[in-house]
Amino acid sequence: MIPDLLNAQKKFFKTGQTQEVAYRKKVLKSLLNHLITREQDITEALYKDFKKPEFESVLTETAIVIQDLKHTIKKLSKWAKPKRVFPALLNFPSSDYLYSEPYGNVLVIAPWNYPYQLAIAPLVGAIAAGNTVVLKPSELTPNTSALLSDIIKKVFKPEHVTVVQGGVGTSTQLLHQRWDYIFFTGSVNVGKIVAKAAAPNLTPITLELGGKNPCIIDETANIKLTAKRVVWGKFVNAGQTCIAPDYVLIHHTKKEAFYKAIQHEIELAYGQNPEDSKDLARIINIKNFERLSELLVNQKCKIGGQTNAKDLYIAPTIIDEPKLDSEVMKDEIFGPILPVVSYQDVSDLDRIILSYNKPLSLYVFSTNSAKAKQLIKKYSFGGGCINDTIVHFANHRLPFGGVGNSGIGAYHGQHTFDTFSHKKGVVKKANWLDIPVRYAPYKGKLNTVRKVLKWL
Ligand code: NAD
């Protein structure tokens, strides 16, 4: 079935219809209308999947997609047009162009944590750029994935876009096919499987992965505001966010004040008993619940620590000074657990941050602007913020992606369109003049060439 589907998409791509900008706009507008009409269904599906609060669903999934789609439709003609670039004087006389060409048949594999947004956003860019798409959403969010399939069926011909639902087996089958581009969002380990599957055909890939994101709070930080912004960025989606702060590194003089402030902010956000709060999502499944609960064993929970397997609930939890070799400090946490480690000076920051692979995000809280900028420059990471968490995601002008183990490539806004387009450089040479110096025989020409190159 999968090879047949891909063959149908290959055939459709060859008809050239997806390359027509008017056609791309038409289908994207139709998608926009459907997504607006079905917004309530989408937030309900997300609630069924992991009790994602409606407010968070709108803010972090549906609104962001609708905004992105509107922006793409508005800008598409401009992005798709061949761009004239300044020619090289060596090629005089010429006019030079950059063509954006669709790769062809694209595979998008999406994760469960933002199951709607992380499926639709790459899809929009791939279609805008003129490709066909097979989208494989996560099997862990069956309600959202079924709804995605239903919406896509109503908007697109299957030979243009199809949702293929399924788990690892389906994903493996899809990866065995020959694609022109693979866009994967998920864990580092599966990212490596995708890279291996792409290698035999040299298929270009984007890998949007994860990592252990540090959140540095220095001695000059505004602790009240810092605590508020850390609580939001860490516990939105119950901490199941690839760019959530993974662990806090706080100057030792500020730790106690931070604990007081964070306790206050957690209570303000989720009440005395966060389990009763309607504003806290649940852990996606029992496997992740058990993995996260294990991380709490033998740790000093300064705040929270309560769990309820029946409801897949884990309280917003702050762990005080975990050992750096303990499980909670090994891999990406991906849940509502925040370890706090105090530091004395910058050498401690180096020692800890540089002991991990390059993270997807890094956050610095400081009122010393020069120092904050220094830290941002010093460490390599995908993207981040000074004095806030996760909000860099919301600016479509900023490319979103990792570096090193946290990913390859980036997207958002025009970057998404560019990700799914091959940039074809073309020189259009004029015939009215043909400078003879480059042609053989070369005897006696080298000095002239050297002079010209020096002058250029
Ligand atoms: P995952 O890697 O387990 O799964 C992602 C997708 O890959 C799913 O569709 C799944 O069906 C498929 N898959 C799983 N195992 C596979 C295998 N062995 N072979 C082929 N396909 C396979 O990730 P997840 O648990 O869904 O998501 C959580 C991870 O994703 C976290 O590490 C998080 O940091 C990362 N993430 C990154 C971003 C980003 O934008 N960089 C965004 C969200 C999540």
Boltz pocket constraint, residues with backbone or C-beta under 6 A from the ligand:
constraints:
  - pocket:
      binder: B
      contacts: [[A, 109], [A, 110], [A, 111], [A, 112], [A, 113], [A, 114], [A, 118], [A, 136], [A, 137], [A, 138], [A, 139], [A, 166], [A, 167], [A, 168], [A, 171], [A, 172], [A, 175], [A, 185], [A, 186], [A, 187], [A, 188], [A, 190], [A, 191], [A, 193], [A, 207], [A, 208], [A, 209], [A, 210], [A, 211], [A, 241], [A, 242], [A, 243], [A, 332], [A, 334], [A, 360], [A, 401], [A, 402], [A, 406], [A, 407]]
      max_distance: 6.0
